[in-house]
Amino acid sequence: MKTVEYTIQDPVGIHARPASKLVQALSKFKSKIILEFDGKTANAKSIINLMSLGVTGGSKVTFKIEGEDEEELSNSILQILGDFGL
């Protein structure tokens, strides 16, 4: 299992447009990826689950990645988040 911590840069937080792009990008990987925020967890490959967390701008989140391509995903996640302005 790999863990990646990140501070959300978008002042609005995780909202519909970047969330849908993030889910689409993460779905290309086989590994399971969980987003933790404020004591809650969500499947990061589900837009409904992501949106239900209510992640706001400036929040610190943790991604927990587990699976056959976890190394590749953990190395790519920061670039993916940056590409979508999160």
C-alpha positions in Angstrom: 0.0 0.0 0.0 1.2 3.5 -0.9 0.1 6.7 0.8 0.2 10.2 -0.8 -0.7 13.4 1.0 -1.9 16.4 -0.8 -3.2 19.9 -0.1 -6.1 20.9 -2.4 -5.1 24.0 -4.4 -8.5 24.9 -6.0 -10.1 27.5 -3.7 -13.5 25.9 -4.3 -12.2 22.4 -3.4 -13.2 19.3 -5.1 -16.2 20.2 -7.2 -18.0 18.5 -10.2 -15.8 19.4 -13.2 -12.4 18.5 -11.7 -13.9 15.6 -9.8 -15.2 14.0 -13.0 -11.8 14.5 -14.7 -10.0 13.0 -11.7 -12.3 10.0 -11.7 -11.8 9.5 -15.4 -8.0 9.6 -15.1 -7.9 7.4 -12.0 -10.1 4.8 -13.6 -7.3 4.0 -16.1 -5.4 2.4 -13.2 -6.2 -1.1 -11.8 -5.3 -0.2 -8.2 -7.9 0.6 -5.5 -7.6 4.3 -4.4 -9.2 5.7 -1.3 -9.4 9.4 -0.5 -9.4 10.3 3.2 -10.6 13.7 4.4 -11.7 14.9 7.9 -12.1 11.3 9.2 -14.1 10.2 6.2 -13.1 8.0 3.3 -14.3 7.6 -0.3 -13.6 5.6 -3.3 -11.6 8.1 -5.5 -12.9 6.4 -8.6 -16.5 7.4 -7.9 -17.6 11.0 -8.5 -20.5 10.6 -6.1 -18.2 9.4 -3.3 -15.7 12.1 -4.0 -18.3 14.9 -3.9 -19.9 13.5 -0.7 -16.7 14.2 1.2 -17.1 18.0 0.8 -13.4 18.7 0.4 -12.8 22.4 0.5 -9.9 24.5 -0.9 -6.7 24.3 1.2 -7.8 21.0 2.8 -5.2 18.3 3.4 -6.2 14.9 2.0 -4.6 11.5 1.9 -4.8 9.0 -1.0 -4.3 5.4 -0.1 -3.4 3.3 -3.1 -3.3 -0.5 -3.2 -3.0 -2.9 -6.1 -0.9 -4.2 -8.9 0.0 -0.7 -10.4 0.1 1.1 -7.0 3.7 2.3 -7.7 2.8 3.8 -11.0 -0.3 5.5 -9.6 1.4 6.8 -6.5 4.1 8.3 -8.8 1.5 9.9 -11.1 -1.2 11.1 -8.7 0.4 14.5 -7.9 0.8 15.3 -11.7 -2.8 14.2 -12.3 -4.1 16.5 -9.5 -2.1 19.4 -10.8 -3.2 18.9 -14.4 -6.8 19.3 -13.2 -6.2 22.3 -11.1 -6.9 20.6 -7.8 
